[in-house]
Amino acid sequence: RHHQGYPGLFKSLAREFDHTTCRLISLSTPQEVDQIADITLKEILTNDKPAEVIYKNDQRHKVDIIPSPLSTSLNEAHIQLDQKSVVLVLGGAQGITAELVKHMSQAYPCTYILVGRSADPRNEASAKEFEGMKTKEEIRAYLIKSGKFTSPAEIEKETTKIYKNNQILRTIRDMEALGNTIIYQSLDLCDEEGLSNLISSIYEKYSRLDGVIHGAGLLEDKLFKQKTTSSFGRVFDTKVKPLRVLAEQLRTDCQFVVLFSSIASVYGNKGQTDYAAANSVLDDYANALNKRLQGKVISINWGPWKGAGMVSSTLESEYERRGISMIPLDEGKEIFLNEIKYGTESQVLIMSGNNW
Ligand SMILES: NC(=O)c1ccc[n+]([C@@H]2O[C@H](COP(=O)([O-])OP(=O)(O)OC[C@H]3O[C@@H](n4cnc5c(N)ncnc54)[C@H](OP(=O)(O)O)[C@@H]3O)[C@@H](O)[C@H]2O)c1
């Protein structure tokens, strides 16, 4: 079975091409060629709007969102972690994943292995000099004053790097202060062999891997016709490549795998064909992986977050225009922890609104 992410791709194309109807037809049961031709013709001639339809035998289905409140009071948590447990967090050193995992580690102190491309800031000689600086403005002003960099582009690049380093350092220090053991591993997740070796080394060293949270991702938004294959590849591969490695390497006793997907795969988003397609693969894979592991696998289609993470001010205004509000960090943290503890679905959409 191939996981190619068509729903997110087509729904995003539908948002980019105003005068074109884009619709994905999925056949969940085998059909004869003639039947497929009939279905296709019928869909071309049908005016209603769904960007995705699924045929099961002769029945036509639409994808819909069903409210599914989480019951937390009577249930016992589905996960059991103690001080010896090991949790691998891809993209966990900064951004929303770091915030959520920090919160989780308060309830479940153990060993967390955080992975990102950035070099370990603890090895950078200059890290101490900047450690106390909390905002980009503060760092930028300091760099300009130091006179070491002259071009604005250089100053901006260095500012972003130092800001990120500070966030990573803060995540490590905060989580250690909560009684966790933190390992930071610098690795590009597009390198499948690198991730495969990391997981083997975890099993070798600890003889266990209790849970995985895959929150790595990046945005390089552009309209589809302006995208290059290398940019599409970077965005897509960062999310998708780790999945095959996880499917091959995780032992069945892994208690949970949480994949950070996005509403972009459910609704589509202008400029995000690559990102939405990648997230659709996550949604699809969660189902497949759920069947292989004893533990639970959840793909969470997050709405946009406020207070941390990748949402730029441009993207924030685009969401506002569409009436989509941002998830407040503190409430979101609690929702995330409850989902890991009590969630029963393999795909959930969580976004901010009057009722969650
Ligand atoms: N923020 C939101 O509103 C929102 C909404 C929906 C879904 N999500 C999803 O939630 C996750 C976290 O988002 P965020 O907003 O926290 O983003 P973020 O601040 O940009 O963090 C992304 C993390 O992924 C790591 N990363 C990116 N590419 C990588 C690669 N090739 N290999 C290894 N690590 C890589 C980054 O570390 P390095 O730069 O050091 O590699 C960083 O720690 C993403 O998967 C995103 O799609 C976020």
The ligand as an SDF file (V2000), in Angstrom:
LIG
                    3D

 48 52  0  0  0  0  0  0  0  0999 V2000
    2.5170   25.6350   15.2700 N   0  0  0  0  0  0  0  0  0  0  0  0
    1.3180   25.3290   14.8110 C   0  0  0  0  0  0  0  0  0  0  0  0
    0.4100   26.1340   14.8680 O   0  0  0  0  0  0  0  0  0  0  0  0
    1.0440   23.9710   14.2150 C   0  0  0  0  0  0  0  0  0  0  0  0
   -0.2290   23.7050   13.7010 C   0  0  0  0  0  0  0  0  0  0  0  0
   -0.4900   22.4600   13.1550 C   0  0  0  0  0  0  0  0  0  0  0  0
    0.4930   21.4940   13.1670 C   0  0  0  0  0  0  0  0  0  0  0  0
    1.7290   21.7680   13.6600 N   0  0  0  0  0  0  0  0  0  0  0  0
    2.7550   20.7240   13.6210 C   0  0  0  0  0  0  0  0  0  0  0  0
    3.3800   20.6120   14.8820 O   0  0  0  0  0  0  0  0  0  0  0  0
    4.7590   20.3180   14.7400 C   0  0  0  0  0  0  0  0  0  0  0  0
    5.6020   21.3520   15.4950 C   0  0  0  0  0  0  0  0  0  0  0  0
    5.3500   22.6310   14.9440 O   0  0  0  0  0  0  0  0  0  0  0  0
    6.0130   23.9590   15.5050 P   0  0  0  0  0  0  0  0  0  0  0  0
    5.0790   25.0400   15.2090 O   0  0  0  0  0  0  0  0  0  0  0  0
    6.4760   23.7580   16.8810 O   0  0  0  0  0  0  0  0  0  0  0  0
    7.2520   24.1210   14.5080 O   0  0  0  0  0  0  0  0  0  0  0  0
    8.7030   24.6700   14.7660 P   0  0  0  0  0  0  0  0  0  0  0  0
    8.7440   25.6500   15.8690 O   0  0  0  0  0  0  0  0  0  0  0  0
    9.2160   25.0940   13.4320 O   0  0  0  0  0  0  0  0  0  0  0  0
    9.4700   23.3550   15.2230 O   0  0  0  0  0  0  0  0  0  0  0  0
    9.6990   22.3100   14.3430 C   0  0  0  0  0  0  0  0  0  0  0  0
   10.7620   21.4020   14.9020 C   0  0  0  0  0  0  0  0  0  0  0  0
   11.0950   20.4110   13.9310 O   0  0  0  0  0  0  0  0  0  0  0  0
   12.5100   20.3110   13.8170 C   0  0  0  0  0  0  0  0  0  0  0  0
   12.8190   19.9370   12.4320 N   0  0  0  0  0  0  0  0  0  0  0  0
   12.4000   20.5410   11.2900 C   0  0  0  0  0  0  0  0  0  0  0  0
   12.8920   19.9070   10.2290 N   0  0  0  0  0  0  0  0  0  0  0  0
   13.6510   18.8670   10.6960 C   0  0  0  0  0  0  0  0  0  0  0  0
   14.4250   17.8480   10.0780 C   0  0  0  0  0  0  0  0  0  0  0  0
   14.5250   17.7410    8.7550 N   0  0  0  0  0  0  0  0  0  0  0  0
   15.0480   16.9660   10.8770 N   0  0  0  0  0  0  0  0  0  0  0  0
   14.9630   17.0640   12.2230 C   0  0  0  0  0  0  0  0  0  0  0  0
   14.2420   17.9920   12.8580 N   0  0  0  0  0  0  0  0  0  0  0  0
   13.5980   18.8860   12.0990 C   0  0  0  0  0  0  0  0  0  0  0  0
   13.0460   21.6900   14.1810 C   0  0  0  0  0  0  0  0  0  0  0  0
   14.3380   21.6570   14.7290 O   0  0  0  0  0  0  0  0  0  0  0  0
   15.6300   22.0600   13.8410 P   0  0  0  0  0  0  0  0  0  0  0  0
   15.3010   23.3410   13.1630 O   0  0  0  0  0  0  0  0  0  0  0  0
   16.7300   22.1440   14.8310 O   0  0  0  0  0  0  0  0  0  0  0  0
   15.8120   20.9430   12.8910 O   0  0  0  0  0  0  0  0  0  0  0  0
   12.0470   22.1280   15.2520 C   0  0  0  0  0  0  0  0  0  0  0  0
   12.4440   21.7130   16.5230 O   0  0  0  0  0  0  0  0  0  0  0  0
    5.0300   20.3010   13.2420 C   0  0  0  0  0  0  0  0  0  0  0  0
    5.0310   18.9800   12.8060 O   0  0  0  0  0  0  0  0  0  0  0  0
    3.8720   21.0540   12.6560 C   0  0  0  0  0  0  0  0  0  0  0  0
    3.5710   20.6030   11.3550 O   0  0  0  0  0  0  0  0  0  0  0  0
    2.0230   22.9970   14.1800 C   0  0  0  0  0  0  0  0  0  0  0  0
  1  2  1  0
  2  3  2  0
  2  4  1  0
  4  5  1  0
  4 48  2  0
  5  6  2  0
  6  7  1  0
  7  8  2  0
  8  9  1  0
  8 48  1  0
  9 10  1  0
  9 46  1  0
 10 11  1  0
 11 12  1  0
 11 44  1  0
 12 13  1  0
 13 14  1  0
 14 15  2  0
 14 16  1  0
 14 17  1  0
 17 18  1  0
 18 19  2  0
 18 20  1  0
 18 21  1  0
 21 22  1  0
 22 23  1  0
 23 24  1  0
 23 42  1  0
 24 25  1  0
 25 26  1  0
 25 36  1  0
 26 27  1  0
 26 35  1  0
 27 28  2  0
 28 29  1  0
 29 30  1  0
 29 35  2  0
 30 31  1  0
 30 32  2  0
 32 33  1  0
 33 34  2  0
 34 35  1  0
 36 37  1  0
 36 42  1  0
 37 38  1  0
 38 39  2  0
 38 40  1  0
 38 41  1  0
 42 43  1  0
 44 45  1  0
 44 46  1  0
 46 47  1  0
M  CHG  2   8   1  16  -1
M  END
$$$$
